[in-house]
């Protein structure tokens, strides 16, 4: 009887293992390099919440903020290798990957506001750029906004000539490199997680970023001056490992796409609010002087930086830049 019972149990084992496997949630590791309380951090957590509800527990989203898994230069390789399944890198990071057309988003003064931005990201240009990622083993899901950049350093920066000689941290983007050189500054490529210490120790003199990133990383505590130039844009492309995404059950993929659509609406809604709140908090801290350029000074910034569009035509594509300018302006 014992032997019969054992044989019966062994016969049931494959079925039990299959059932257990079917009940195990699909794990999606979502890694990013900023703090939880930034627009991207909050949006990632919102996606986790929405996705787990939409899939009724069939999918578990594990969010790893603040470079806890991978730094700037490591995360895309980790995604391609399948070590993580989802990222939301800034568009500047796709240039070193070989999709330099994404550096379009680094062009100074390309977008005047969110409406002009959405004409590009939600239109044909945005779709075409995502298609270029497929050859790299990536699938683009959404564009998340993070707002417009300001300049911060330890000396006043009212006009472009004030930037001369400053060592300024940038992301690995040829466009940003050209931008800083146009200002007479010395661009320094550096991982986001290393910037605070570099500012604190004087390895770099300043940085460009959105107010929410400056504030949540406490960079304003080691910078004396901030100028609201709004000279450029930072946004993120939410991407997944293509092989992983394509193997998901169709119903699960549809549910995740719905959750991503809702999370994207949330991300883009809070970005401006978060930046305005962060700028106000920086002012109240008393550690950094916030300067608003006059109209004449704004014109000087534009005059100095707009020629960068021409300088990088061969890299990004003259036709693509022209199309983006038209789309952004609504023409």
ABEGO torsion letter per residue (X at the ends): XAAAAAAAAAAAAAAAAAAAAAABBBBBBBBBABBAABAAAAAAAAAAAAAAAAAGGABBBBBBBGGAABBAAAAAAAAAAGABABBBBBAAAAAAAGBAAAAAAABBGABABAAAAAAAAABAAAAAAAAAAAAAGBBBABBBBAEBBBBBBABBBABAAAABGBBBBBBBBAAAAAAAAAAGBBBBBBBAAAAAAAAAAGABABBBBBAAAAAAAGAAAABABBBBAGABBBBBBBBBBAAAAAABBAAAAAAAAAAAAAAAAAAAAAAAAAAAAAAAAAAAAGABBBBBBBAAAAAAAAAAAAAAAAAAAAAAEAAAAAAAAAAAAGX
